[in-house]
Amino acid sequence: MNENKKYAIFIDGDNISPRYLEPILSEVAKDGEILVRRIYGDWTTNNMNGWKELLLHIPVRPVQQFRNASQATDHAIVMDAIELANTNKEINAMCIVSSDKGFYSLALKIREYGLFVLGIGEQKSNSLWIKSCNQFKHIENLAVYRTTKPADAAAAAREDGHDVSLEDLLANAYANSQTDDGGRVSLSHLGKSIRNIMPDFDPRNYNHETLRAIIEAMPEHYELTKDELVPPNYWLRKIQNRAGETEKLSGTIKRWINNYGFIKTDKGDFFFYASNIDKNSRQHQIKRGDRVAFDVFKYPDPNSSNSAEQNGRAANVVFLEDEHLPVA
């Protein structure tokens, strides 16, 4: 990870669902510091109501752009991005959040200035737009969860002498932190992720002097190690397979096509690739109706308008036996 990346984020509010705002900010924060965060759209329309509610407790600057011309919002983003690239020398990376292929030209221009371009959009995004970025992330891969409370709820919690659950805060911060090849997160980066979620975080609010003391007090949740440097660098790894951490489900193979398939369960259908099959089951000749067990990587969202999100995702798929059961 480039610790020196300083990002400006431009979100096409006409093109992206508000439910992804927090995951977008968290994903970019893994890679660097966010200096500028803006959402563009016509805030006089009902289309932006979902964004308005979020901005009551998530600090992002709304930019008004009337729909007085075709692609007016896109043009406003392009002009502001080019202006910042030329005037704000602190910014060396830009994130453009949209599935609109028209941004490919902007991405190429920004790269000509020597800036890193991160694109975030739906899986249906045009390949030209994707390839114009230094890196592109599919928005469907971002975990959708809430890391903040509405302002009134948070204020009420503090008035009652309570605060956000420490366990939830650490779990979300850990999920929002960059890991190394061994799945470890540096303690310093965990602290940055916590402050991205809760700027007023202070270990003393939880009766600990330091963040390291908090982690050391939770050995059932996190493993803490250090290197040989003086002073040492600390790393932590989340202990897996705690009760309730990863749900395991069982179901039957609904469909298998070359290198991917679908599992039918009472909680919906789950998608998986051949690479998601447990190594001890990869010699199995897959047939419709095979019984399997698997870890839930992502739950189905039947209410999503995006067909890719309507199915869940499965990991560590194990074939239970060779018996074949009928599939409804």
N, C-alpha and C positions, 0 to 999 in steps of 0.2 A: 504494500500500500504506500502511496505517495503522501506522506504526512503533511506536505507543503501545499496540497491542492486547496485553493480558495475558490469556492463555487458561487455562481449566480444561477438561480433556478427560475425558469420561465415555464409556467403551467398554462396550457390552453384549456381554460375552464369550460369552453364550449365542446371540448372533445374528450375530456377525461371525467370519470365519475368522482364525486367528492369523497367517496368511501376510501379512496387510495391516498388521500393527502398525507396522513401520518406515516403510512408505509413508505411513501416517496421520500419524505424528509428524512426518515430513519435510514433508508438505503443510501442516500447521498451522504449523510453524515458519517457513514462507515468509511468513506473514502477521503474525507477532508472536512474543512470548515465551511459552513454556509454563510456567506456575507450578504447575499441579496436573495430574497425569496418573494416572488410575485405571481399572482394569479390574474389572468386576463379574461374578460368577458363583458357582456352587457348586463350590468348589475341591476338594471331597471326591469329585467324580465324575470318571470317565474323560474326560468331555466337555471338561475343561479341561486335559488333559495337554499339548496343543500350546502353550498359553499358558505353562504352568509351565516348559517348556524355554527359551522366549524370555526369561523374566524372570530367568534366570541371568546374562544379560549385557546386558539392556536395562532401565534403571531406570524402572519403572512400579509404582505401588502396587496390589497385589491387594486387592480388597474381597470378603470372604466373605458370601454370602447363600444360606442353605439354601432348597431348593425346597419350602418348607412352606406355600405358598399360590400361587394362580394369579398369574403375572406378578410374583413376589416380587422378581426382579432389577430389573425396570422400576421398581417402587415404591421400591426402595433408591436408584436413580439419581435419581429425582424428588426425594426428600426431601433427599439430599445437595446436589443442584444448588440447590434453593431455599435451603437453609441457607447455602451459600457465597455466593450472591447477596446475602444479607442481612448476612453477617458479615465477609466478606473484601473490603474496599473496593479492594484492589489489582486485583482481577479485573474486567475490563470486557468480556470476551468468553467465550463458552462454546461448546465443540464437543461435540455429541452424536453418537456413532457407533452407528447402528442402522438397520435397515430397518423397524422396528416403527412402524406409524402411530400407536400410542398416545402417542408422544412429542410429537405436535403441540400438545397442551394445555400441556405443559411449555415448549415453545419460545415460545408466545404469552405465557406468564406471565413468563418471563425477559426477553422484550423489553419487557414493561411496566415492568420495573426499569431500563430504559435500556441493557441489555447487548446486545451483538452476538451473534447465534446462527448458528453454522455447523453444518449437518447433513452427515453423510457416511453414505451407505447405498447399497444396490444399486439398479440401474436399475429394478427392479420395485417400488421404494418407492412407497407411496401418495401421490398428488398433494397431498392435504391436509397430510401431514407435510412434503413438500417446500416447499409454499408458505407454511408457517408459519415457515420460517427466513429470516433475512436473505440467506443464501447456502447453496446445497446442492450437494454434489459427489458424483458417482457413483463408487463405490469401484472399479468396473471401469476407470476412467480413470487410476487411480494405478499407477505403474510398480512392479512387484514385483521387488525386488532386495535383496540383503543389503548393508548399509553397515557392519556390525560383524562381528567374529569372535566365536565362543564364548570365554568368559573364559579357558579353559585354553589355547586355541590362541593367543590374543593374548599371554598371559603367556609361552608357550613362544617366541613370535616375539621378544619383547623379551629373553628370557634368551639367545637366540642372537645378540643384537646387531642384529637386524633389526626393522623396523617395517612398518606397513601401507604398501602401495605408494602413493607420492606421487601417481602418475598416477591411480590408482583413487580416492584420497581427493578430489582436486580435481574429477574427473569427477562423482562423486556429489554433492559439495557444490554444484557448478555446477547440476546437475539439480534440486537442492533449493532453489535461490535464485530469488527473484522477478526477472523480466526486465521491461525497459521495452518500449515499442512497437518499438524497433529491435533487440530481442533481446539487449540488453546487461545485464550484471549489475554492480552497484556492487562495488568491491573490499571495502568495509566489510561489505556484506551477505554476500559470499562468506566472509569471515572468521567471521561469525556462524554460517553454515551449517557450516563446518568444525568449529567448536567444538561444535555440536549433535551431530556425528558422533563427534568425538574431543576431549573436553574438555581433554586434556593436550597438545593440539597446540602446538608451538613451532617456528617456522621454523629455529631454530638446530640442531634435530635433523637437519635436511637440509642443513646447512652454508650457510644463508642468514640474514641479519640480519632480514629482513622478508618478509611475504607478497608484497609488490610485487616484491621481488627474485626470488622464486621464479617469479612469472608472467613477469617480463621474461626469465628464463632459459629459457622454454618458448615461443618465438615460433612454433614449428611447430604448437602446440596452441591458443594464445590470442593474440588481438589486444588490446593495452592502449592506451587513450586517456585523456586528461584534459581537464578544462574550464579556463577562464581564471581561476578564482577563486584567491585566495591565503589559505591553502594550497589546492592544487587537489584536486578530487574525481577519483578514478580509476574507470574503467569497463573491463570486459573483455568480449570476445565470443569464443565458441568458434569456431574455424576449422572449417568444415564440409567434408565430402567427403574426410576423411582416409581412408587405406586401412583398411578394417575397421570404420569408424565406423558407416556405414549400409549394410546389405546391400540389394542390388537383386536382385529376383527376376523371373521371367517365368512366365506361365501363360495360361490361357484363361478367358474369361467363362463361368461356370457358370450364372449367373442374373442377370437384370436386371429390377427392378420399379420403374417410374416414376423415382425419383431415388436409388436405391441398388441395389447388386448384390454378387455374390460372385465371386471369382476362384479357380479350381482350380489348385493347384500340387502339386509332389511333397512339399512341407512342410506341406500342409494347405490349408484354404480360408481366404481373406482377404476381409473385408468392406470396402466402400468406399461413400462417398456421391458424388453428382454433383460436389460441390465439391472432391473429391479428385482429379478428372481434370485433367491438365495442360491449361493454357489453349489450347494448340495442338491439342488433341485433342477439344475440347468440341463441335465440329460433327459429330463422328463419329456415325453412326447405329448404336447399340450393338446387337449381336446375340449370341446364344449361340454360343460357339466362337471369338469374336474373340481374337486373340493380343494380349497386353499385357505391358508391363514396368512395374515399380513399385518404390517404396521401402518397406521394411518399417517401419511405424510401431509395430506390436506383433505379437509372434509368437503363433500359436495355442497354446492350452492344452487339449489333448484330454482331460486328466484332470480338468478342472474340472467341478464339479457345476452351475456356472452356464453356461447355454447361450450367453450373450453372450460369454463368455470362451473358448469352445471354438474360435471362429473368430479368426484374426488380423485385423489392420487394415492397410490399404494406403494409401499417400499417393503423390502425383505419378504417377498412372496414365497411361501413354502407350500408345496403340494402335499396334501395330507395322505392321500392314498390313490390307487388307480381306479377306484370305483367311480362310475360316472352317474350323475344324478340328472334328472330332467330339469331344464331351465324354462321358467315360464316366459 
